[in-house]
Amino acid sequence: MATTLFKNVRVLDSTGEKPYAGDVLIEGNRIARVERNLNIITGDNHRIVEGDGMTLMSGLCDAHTHFSWIDQPSLDAIGMLPVEEHTLEAMRSAATYLDMGYTMCMGAASAKPRLDVVIRNYINAGKIPGPRYYAASTEIATIGGLGDLNPCHVAAYTFVDVINGPMEMRRSVRKFLKEGVDNIKLNLSGENITGMEAERTPMADDEVHEAVTEARRKPGTRICAHARSNESVLQCLKYGIDFIYHASYVTDETIEKLAAARDKHFVGPGVAWLYQTVYNASDWGVTPEVALAMDYPRELEACIAGVKKMKAAGVRIVPGGDYGFAWTPHGTYAKDLEYFVDLFGFTPMEAIISATALGGDVMKMGHELGQVKDGFLADLILVDGDPLVDITILQDRNRIAAVMKDGQFHRELDPSQRRTLAMTG
């Protein structure tokens, strides 16, 4: 069995314990031994990786992933891309996630019905590079709901599956399950930039109930929801939706209910989209004045206040910022961790744990993924620096010196390319 020995690394194991100097032995696709002392693990046949005091940690998780969002300024532009080019762009996105140290991703919607499934299958078959992945359906919306961009006299394109009533919802969910998706995505609330207010909740309870009922007929299927309004979050709680995306306008009473059901739900605020829309989208026509007119500053303020309260209440909050739009481009995924620290009051350790140990739970593999422990799967990144001192270094591809997934190196920089940094903290 092939073995790799990481020597003289600073182990950030995602248990909450402070990093420590040690050596880590990989056998096959698992961590065979984490040694807290240097030069104890011996053997002549290991592949040796000299860590030089760099940080060895779990690969990261993005819990709100869109491989097929392609750095465009609108949903319309993304949806209208021909399928051939779209497939290649989704492949590129998957590789970019892995390049940036993201070894775990939760699909939050596909732009065409089979894109996520095909990319997942090819990753799993070893034909293309990418993270561990749960493939999503396209978004499912009601007539006139979020994503129904088509005039009534124009046939809908495939970006969103538009339904009307529980029986059409049943057909939609069954269709996606037949294609082999892992996740069903529902659009429960509006989104201001589309012209539908974020606080509107267009999907009826009987439609939501039907979606969840059908999805649960296939064991292991999970349901994700775009849910900015408080009413839509209450629908998620009522019907047992696993991933609640955004929850911007959640009330104190609803936060209490989320806390009481904290083991049943993950909340992904998707803060990168909000922050970038408010402050950094002028090049695409969304100036601060336009963002203000669309009420995004108020939503960002509500999101920050709500996440702080949810964090204090013990709700499981996970990163993933709707990357793949023009002003949230692929490759910038770790901005979320910076926002968790700067906006939500997470410590750097708490932010990292949300993207590693909690990421293992997102992937339904918390017993063997997301921490640097004996017996865990060897999904690891070697970071040139200390992310507990500067969380932003995880945004720099050149500071991620090596990426390992399932015991195999996806990439490793030549030692001459690495910077030697003073380790602090």
N, C-alpha and C positions, 0 to 999 in steps of 0.2 A: 504494500500500500504506500502510495506517495506521501511524503511528509514534508512539511514546511515549518521552519523555526523562525519566528520573529524574535530577534535578540535585542536586548536593551531598549525596550519600548516603555512608554508611559501608559499603563493600562487604565482606560476609562471604561469601567465595566457596566455602567448604566444601572447599578444597584442603588445609586445615591452616595456610595462611598467615594471619598476623595481618590483621585488617580494615584497609582503607585508604580514604581519601577519594577519591571519583571520581564520574563520571557514567556512566549506563548507558542505551543506546539500544535500544529494542525496535522491530523491524519485523515486522509481521504477528504470527506466533505464536512468534517466536524472538528471542533476544538477538543483536542485530546487532553491538554494539560495547560493550566494557567499557573505559572510559577512566580511567586512574589519575590524571589531572589534571583539575581543574575548569575549566569554561568553554571546553573545546577543541572539543567537538562543537557544530556550528553548524547553522543551518537555521531557517526561519520557520514550517514547517508541522507541527512536532512538537506533540503534546499534552504540556505541561510539567507534571511533578509535582515540586514543590519539596520536597526531602527534609529540608532544615534539619538535616542531620547525623544523621538517623535511620539505622538499620541496614537495608540491603537484603540479603536472603538468599533462598536457595531455599525453596520451600514444603516442608512437613514430610511425613513418611511414618509411618503407623501400620501395622505389619506383622502385626497381629492384630486385625482389625476385625470387629465384629458390628453392621451397620446395624440388624438386626431384634431385637437385645437392647434392651429398652425401659425401662430403669431400674426393674426389678422385683426383688424379693428372692429369686426362685427361678426355676429353669428351667421348672417347672410353670406358673407364672403367665405367663411369656413365651410358652410354647408354646400355651396355651389361648386366647390373644387371637384373636378372629375375624379372618379374612383381610383384610376391608375396612379395619378399623382398623389392622391390623398393617402393611399397605402404606403407609398415611399416616404411621405412626410411623417406618417405615424411611426414607421420604422426608425426614422431619424430621431424622433422624440424619445422613443424607448431607449435608444443607445445613449442619448444625451443624459437621461436620468441616471443611467448606470455610470457614465463618465463622471457625474457630479457626486457620486457616492451614495446614490439612492438605490438600494437593493430590494426595497419593498414598495409597492404601489397599489393603491385601491382605486379601480376605475370608477369615475364619477359620471360618466356618460361618453358614449361614442358618437361621432358625427355621422356615421352611416351604420346600418344595422349589423354588419359583420366585421367591421374594422377591428374592434377590440378583440373579438374572438380569434381572428386570424393572427393578429400580432401576438396574443398570448400563446397560441398553439405553436407558432414558430419559435418563440422564446423557449418554451418548454422542450421543444425538440432540438434545441441547440443550433438552430439554423440562423438566427439573428441574435445580436446582443440585446439584453434588456433585463429589467428587474423581475423579481417574483411579482406576479400580477393577477389580479382578479378583474375579469373582463366585464364591462357594463353594456347594457342596452343603450339605444339612443334615449333621449329624454322623451317621456310620455307626458303629453299636455292635453288639456281640454280645448274645445273650440274657443278661440279667443283668449286662451291662456298663454302663459309664457312660452315663447318659441313658435307659436302659430303666427308666422309672419306673412302668410299668404292671404291675399284678397279672396273673398268668398267665391269668385268666379275662376280662380286659378288653382290648378291641382297642386297639392302640397309636394315639396321635395322631401328628401329622406332625413333631414337633420333632426326633425322631431316627429314622433308618431302622434298624430292628433286624434283623440277619441271623444266620443260623446255618450256618456252613460256607462253603467257597469258591464253590460254585455260586450260593448266594444273594448272596454278595458280588459276583460277576460281574454278576448281574442288577441289583443296586443301583447299581453304578458305571455300567453302561451306561444305566440309566434317567436318571441325573443328566447324563451326557454328552449324551444325546438332548435334554435341556432346555436345554443350552448353557452349563453351568457352565465356569469356568476352572480351579477348584480342587476336589479331592476331600478331604474332611475325615474322618479316622479317629480314633476314641476308643480309644487303645491302653492307657491306664492308668486307674486309678480317680481319685476326687476325694473327699476326706474328708467334705465337707459333705453329700454324697449318701448316705453310709453305706458307700460302697466305698472302702477304703483307697487312698490315692494310690500306695502302693508295690505294689499289685496290678496284674497285667498280663493282662487277661481275653481278649484277642484272640489266636488261634492263628496261628502262622507261616504256615500255608497260606492263611489268610484274608487276611493282610497281603500275601502274595506275589500273590494273585489280584487284589487291589485295585490294586496298583502295575502289574501286567501289563496289566490292562484300561485303566487311565488312560493309560498310555503309548501305547496304540493310537491315541489322538487326539493328534497332535503339539501340543506347547505346554502340555498339561495338567500341572498340578503337584499334588503331594500334601502335605497338612498333617496333622499328628498332635498330638493331646493326649497328651503323653508325660511324665508326672511321674516314673515309676519308672525306675530304671536299665535294667531289662530292656526296657522299651518304647523307650528311646533306642537301645539296641543293635539293636532291630528296625528303627528308622529308618535306622541306618547300614547294616545288612545289605541292606535292600531299596531304598535310595536315596530315602527320603522327603525332600522338599525343605525343608519348614519343620517344625522340631522345637519345639513349644510347651511351655514350662515347664522340663523337664529338671532338676527340683528335686533329685532324689536321684542325680544322675550321679556316678560314681566317678572317681578319678584315672585308672584304666586306660581308662575310656571317654572321658575328656577327651583322652587321648593319641590315641585313634582319631578323635575329632572333629577334632582339630587336623590329623591326617594327611589328612583329607578336607574340609578347611575350605572349599574352593571348591565343594563339592557341597551344602552345607547352610547354612541360617540357623537360629540359635537365638533364639527369642523368650521370655524368661523370664516375661513376664506378671506382673511383680512388683506392679503396682498392686492386683491382686486379693488377693494374699497379704498385703500390708502393710495394706490397708484392712480385710480380714477380721480381722486380729489386733488392730488398734487403733481402728477407726472404724466398726464395724458394730453397735454396741449398740442403736441406734434400731430395728433390725430383728431384735432378739432374739439377735444373736451378740455377747454380752458378752465381755470378755477371758477370763472363766472358761469360757464355752462354747467359744471359740476354742481355749483350752488343752486342753479335753477332746477336741476334734477334731484335736489335734496340729498346728494351724497355726503356732504359734510355732516348733516344731522344723523345720517345712518352710521357713519364712521364713529361718531361720538357715542351713539347708542350701543354699537357693537363693543367698543372698548369698555364701557360701563358694564354691559351685560356679561362679557367674558370674565372680567374681574370678579363679579359676583358668583358666576358659575364655578370659577376656580376655587373661590373660598368655600363654596358649598360641596366641593368634591366631585363635580361633574367631570367626566373624562373628555378633555379637550385635546384635539389632535391637529397638527399642521397640515397644510395643503391649501394653496392660495388661489386656485383657479388659474394656474399658469397655462400659457398658450395663446393668450390674447396679445395684441400688439404692445400694450404697455405692461404686460406681465409675461415677458418672453420666456421661452424654454431656456433652461440653464440657470435661471435665477431662483431656483426653488428654495434655497436656504435663506432667502430674505424673510421667509415666514418665521424662522427661529429668531432673527433679529427683531421682528415685530413682536413676537411673544415676550421678549425681554423688555424692549423699549416702550411698548404700548400697553401690554397686559400685566406687567410686573412679575413675570416669571424670572427666577434666577436662571443663569445660563445652564446650570445642571438640570433644573426642571424642564427647560426647553428641550435639552438634548434627550432627556428621558421620555418626553412626549413623542419624540421622533424615533426612538429606538426601542426601549422596553415596551412602551405603550403601542408602538408600531407592531411589535410581535403579536400583541393582542388583536390589533386591527386585522392582521393576517391569519388570525385563528391559530397561531403557533407560538403563543407567549411562553410555553414551556420549553421551547428550543430555538427561539429566534429573538433577536433584539438586545441581547446582553452578551458580554464576553465572559463565559463560564464554561467549565468543563462539561463536555457532552453536547453543547449547543452547536447549531449549524454555523459553519465558518463563512458568514457574511460579514466582512470586516472592511474598514477603511483605515489607512495609515495617514495621519494628518500632520503636516509640517507646521507645528505650532500648538498652542493650547487654546482650544475653543472655549474653555471656561473663563479665560482672561479676555478673549476677543472672539465672540460668537460669529463675527462676520467672516472669519477666515474660511468657514465652510462654504462660502460663496465663491471662493477662488479656486478654480480647477487646478492651478499650479501648486496649491497648498495641499491638495489631496494626492499624496505621493503614490498611493496604491489603492486599488479597489479589488477586493476578492469577493466572489459570490460562489457559494456552494463548494468552497475549497479550491476554486480555480481563479487565477488572476485574470480579471478583465483588462486591467492595465497596471503598469508600474513604471514610474519615471526612473530614468537613469540616475544613479547617485550624484553625478556631476550637475544635474539640473536642480537639485534640492538646495534650498536655502538652509543655513545653519542658524537656528534661532535660540536665544536664551530662553530657557523654560522657567516660568514663574507660576505661582499659585499652587 
